[in-house]
Amino acid sequence: MNKRQFLKSTLGFSLMPSLAHLLAQPATADDELYWAQIRKAYRIKPDYINLENGYYNILPEATLEKHIQHIRDVNYQGAYYMRTTQFPDRKAMSKLVADVVHCSPDDLIITRNTTESLDMIIGGYPWQAGDEAVFALQDYGAMQDMFEQVARRQGIVLKKVSLPLHPADDEEIVNLYANAITPKTKLLMVCHMVNVTGQILPIQKICDMAHAKGVEVMVDGAHAVAHIEFNLPDLHCDYYGASLHKWLAVPLGVGMLYVKPEHVQKIWPVFAENEKAAKGIERLNHLGTNPVHAHLAIQDAVEFYRQLGPARKEARLRYLQQYWTKQVRNLPGVILNTPEDPKRHGAIANVGVAKLKPAELAKRLLDEYKIYTVAIDGNGVRGCRITPNVFTSTAELDQLVRALKALA
Ligand SMILES: Cc1ncc(COP(=O)(O)O)c(C=O)c1O
């Protein structure tokens, strides 16, 4: 029995045949007829244009229905399920995620989100007073807060860099991090895709530079998994955390953590029970009782993602970003805070209007143009983050372009 048959028999998944057929049709990134069909796989609220898919991805209806079925199934079986089948099912789910990022299932666990994954490493790292950590001011606030807490509790020293919005080349970014490293540096945190701008960073080069100086690298992949294609081992990082409710469109509250095998034993787990029982990365994965039905929907989300095609999804997302940025990048009064080079961005871009504060821009986009975004104002980034999804139409982006032209 192969893996697919196994999952079908024990967990009962597979998309509706009509949807699977639709997803499998050949189509390019600019085939609006195809993408209009994909849009129909979702229930889209008509009151506004959702260009804030960076927070999390809503589920296609087929995945949502499967998720509801998992809730019913777990509820039907009760404690019996939780004491027995839960464990092999969860293992099967983490294997599916490991397949998506092309790493060994022995090196990956399912968590609640990126915050839990990365804060577990930051908090559980065997710090000595005076050790140093490096990260960027544009990194996600929750992880910066966790580093600040460890600094207060354990006396570590934090070195912060500020990322350029439009780097000349990879070396500019690698050198920025390299210059912050000292003989006391132990850990460097870096975003795979910066959440406020959508900029993709040269992770492998940063890791190779840091390793040459004896520094470990923890990557914040919240926005990268199932958005851009990559092989996790090729990044050469030591730790990688992501939220699966973002671009993999798993129900809310499911994330992943990868730890290189040689580091597993030295990290202090947040919840200690598994430390006694489990060997390998499982020692970091004691969750307590948790909504396992959300984990079970991983199989349905992965199925949808696979049918859509990772390469095609990435191409469409980048196409949508470029569709609107190309029309406004050189307009007077419009400021793009995301690099133009296609290898440095995916779906996300950040745009400002010179004469408006980001919060005013977000309000006017919503009030006057029915476009929902999020305002970003800090650390050199002033604008609204614009995040389309696979269901976003070019007509919706035309509305954004009209709005920006009028507001600028
Ligand atoms: C770069 C980055 N890291 C971490 C997070 C935190 O994700 P979560 O709230 O799912 O833990 C986010 C959320 O938007 C993010 O953009």
PDBQT file of the ligand as one rigid body, heavy atoms in Angstrom, charges set to zero:
ROOT
HETATM    1  C1  LIG A 501       7.162  36.898   9.552  1.00  0.00    +0.000 C 
HETATM    2  C2  LIG A 501       6.156  36.439  10.569  1.00  0.00    +0.000 A 
HETATM    3  N1  LIG A 501       6.586  35.725  11.608  1.00  0.00    +0.000 NA
HETATM    4  C3  LIG A 501       5.745  35.256  12.543  1.00  0.00    +0.000 A 
HETATM    5  C4  LIG A 501       4.401  35.514  12.475  1.00  0.00    +0.000 A 
HETATM    6  C5  LIG A 501       3.507  34.992  13.550  1.00  0.00    +0.000 C 
HETATM    7  O1  LIG A 501       2.628  34.057  13.043  1.00  0.00    +0.000 OA
HETATM    8  P1  LIG A 501       1.604  33.355  14.032  1.00  0.00    +0.000 P 
HETATM    9  O2  LIG A 501       0.758  34.455  14.614  1.00  0.00    +0.000 OA
HETATM   10  O3  LIG A 501       0.838  32.441  13.161  1.00  0.00    +0.000 OA
HETATM   11  O4  LIG A 501       2.407  32.689  15.066  1.00  0.00    +0.000 OA
HETATM   12  C6  LIG A 501       3.897  36.261  11.426  1.00  0.00    +0.000 A 
HETATM   13  C7  LIG A 501       2.461  36.557  11.332  1.00  0.00    +0.000 C 
HETATM   14  O5  LIG A 501       1.990  37.291  10.508  1.00  0.00    +0.000 OA
HETATM   15  C8  LIG A 501       4.789  36.742  10.448  1.00  0.00    +0.000 A 
HETATM   16  O6  LIG A 501       4.370  37.465   9.418  1.00  0.00    +0.000 OA
ENDROOT
TORSDOF 0
